[in-house]
Structure formats: structure tokens, C-alpha cells
């Protein structure tokens, strides 16, 4: 009975899983920020290239 109680106390005191979850959440937030930034940069680059293309005369 004592071994089971010690096992349960050790299990409840272990915080290794919580640390892994925290790192996963941080990695997820970083990934969302990267995707958002890439989408913004892509849109801006597309606008810049479109303005450059509009400056050329249409081929006749």
C-alpha cells in the first residue's frame, strides 16, 4: 500500500508534461506569427510587382 501511495505522490509532483505543453504552445504561437508575417509580405510583394507591371505599355 505504501508503494502505491509513493508512486501516486511522485506522479502528482512530476511537472515534465506541463513543460512540454508550454513549449508546444510557444512553438504554435511562433508558427502562427510566421504564417501571418509571410502572408503580409507576400501581399505587399504582389502589390509592388503589379504596380511595376502596370507601368509597362501593353503589347499591341
Residue frames relative to the residue before (quaternion, step in Angstrom):
aa qw qx qy qz dx dy dz
X 1.0000 0.0000 0.0000 0.0000 0.00 0.00 0.00
X 0.6482 0.5300 -0.3222 0.4417 3.55 0.99 -0.81
X 0.6277 0.5412 -0.3380 0.4459 3.61 1.02 -0.76
X 0.6446 0.5161 -0.3200 0.4645 3.59 0.99 -0.79
X 0.6519 0.5088 -0.3151 0.4656 3.56 0.99 -0.82
X 0.6552 0.5010 -0.3099 0.4729 3.59 0.96 -0.84
X 0.6297 0.5324 -0.3282 0.4608 3.57 1.02 -0.80
X 0.6698 0.4977 -0.2945 0.4658 3.58 0.93 -0.90
X 0.6510 0.5048 -0.3205 0.4676 3.61 0.97 -0.76
X 0.6412 0.5064 -0.3205 0.4793 3.59 1.01 -0.78
X 0.6431 0.5265 -0.3174 0.4566 3.57 0.99 -0.84
X 0.6930 0.4714 -0.2818 0.4670 3.60 0.88 -0.86
X 0.6756 0.4913 -0.2963 0.4630 3.59 1.10 -0.62
X 0.5706 0.6073 -0.3808 0.4009 3.62 1.20 -0.44
X 0.0710 -0.8155 0.5742 0.0147 3.58 -0.76 1.05
X 0.3016 0.7829 -0.4942 0.2279 3.59 1.18 0.42
X 0.6529 0.5150 -0.3158 0.4569 3.59 0.97 -0.76
X 0.6318 0.5323 -0.3364 0.4519 3.58 1.01 -0.74
X 0.6367 0.5208 -0.3287 0.4639 3.58 1.01 -0.75
X 0.6427 0.5166 -0.3223 0.4649 3.59 0.97 -0.81
X 0.6469 0.5068 -0.3201 0.4713 3.59 0.98 -0.78
X 0.6361 0.5246 -0.3333 0.4573 3.59 0.97 -0.78
X 0.6597 0.4921 -0.3104 0.4757 3.58 0.94 -0.84
X 0.6344 0.5258 -0.3307 0.4601 3.60 1.01 -0.74
X 0.6487 0.5058 -0.3184 0.4711 3.60 0.98 -0.78
X 0.6448 0.5099 -0.3210 0.4704 3.59 0.95 -0.82
X 0.6580 0.5036 -0.3092 0.4668 3.59 0.93 -0.87
X 0.6361 0.5293 -0.3213 0.4604 3.58 1.04 -0.75
X 0.6663 0.4925 -0.3045 0.4699 3.57 0.94 -0.84
X 0.6313 0.5158 -0.3324 0.4742 3.58 1.03 -0.73
X 0.6423 0.5227 -0.3213 0.4593 3.59 0.97 -0.82
X 0.6439 0.5089 -0.3221 0.4720 3.60 0.96 -0.81
X 0.6508 0.5098 -0.3171 0.4648 3.59 0.96 -0.81
X 0.6496 0.5106 -0.3214 0.4626 3.60 0.97 -0.80
X 0.6579 0.4994 -0.3140 0.4681 3.60 0.91 -0.86
X 0.6592 0.5053 -0.3093 0.4631 3.59 0.94 -0.83
X 0.6625 0.4993 -0.2996 0.4713 3.57 0.97 -0.84
X 0.6560 0.5060 -0.3137 0.4639 3.58 0.95 -0.83
X 0.6363 0.5190 -0.3297 0.4658 3.59 0.99 -0.74
X 0.6585 0.5053 -0.3065 0.4660 3.58 0.97 -0.83
X 0.6632 0.4905 -0.3024 0.4777 3.58 0.92 -0.88
X 0.6416 0.5307 -0.3209 0.4514 3.59 0.99 -0.80
X 0.6545 0.5051 -0.3065 0.4717 3.56 0.97 -0.82
X 0.6593 0.5007 -0.3062 0.4699 3.58 0.95 -0.83
X 0.6495 0.5061 -0.3171 0.4706 3.58 0.97 -0.82
X 0.6304 0.5295 -0.3318 0.4606 3.58 0.99 -0.79
X 0.6487 0.5108 -0.3145 0.4683 3.59 0.94 -0.82
X 0.6590 0.5093 -0.3130 0.4565 3.59 0.93 -0.87
X 0.6743 0.4806 -0.2967 0.4757 3.60 0.92 -0.85
X 0.6354 0.5214 -0.3352 0.4605 3.58 1.03 -0.70
X 0.6372 0.5092 -0.3310 0.4745 3.63 1.00 -0.74
X 0.6416 0.5083 -0.3228 0.4751 3.59 1.02 -0.77
X 0.6606 0.5017 -0.3056 0.4674 3.60 0.95 -0.83
X 0.6455 0.5207 -0.3252 0.4543 3.59 1.02 -0.72
X 0.6140 0.5702 -0.3440 0.4236 3.60 1.17 -0.46
X 0.6247 0.5265 -0.3453 0.4619 3.60 1.17 -0.39
X 0.4907 -0.6436 0.4830 0.3342 3.60 -1.04 0.62
X 0.5413 -0.6080 0.4723 0.3381 3.55 -1.18 0.61
X 0.4508 -0.6719 0.5008 0.3074 3.61 -0.95 0.78
X 0.3318 -0.7771 0.5057 0.1741 3.55 -0.88 0.91
